[in-house]
């Protein structure tokens, strides 16, 4: 498959991809807030700077984009072009995620991963969040 953008435009587009306050993360935060939960964001003193932190419960949430964290669902499929670039990059993301989760578990924190593909069914997501937090 040929990229419809030239390398300079593709680079600019990719530079705009953020790592916090993403659309999926904002959806989860909004839902938690509507459910009556209050939390902290992106605590830099914790490994991986978790997206959502419930310090009193020693619980953290990471809201992962399916593509960037190689989930394996329909949205998480790796590109068919530039496999020599994307393969190692996505694998490094997965390994980093595992290291961070292990470090948090060693420090007695419970880690929950919410995938982008799970956010479309709000009722199921709300039930899951309520179950985890109660």
Beta strands, then each sheet from edge to edge (+ up, - down):
strand 1: 40-41
strand 2: 52-54
strand 3: 59-64
strand 4: 110-115
sheet 1: 1+ 2- 3+ 4+
end
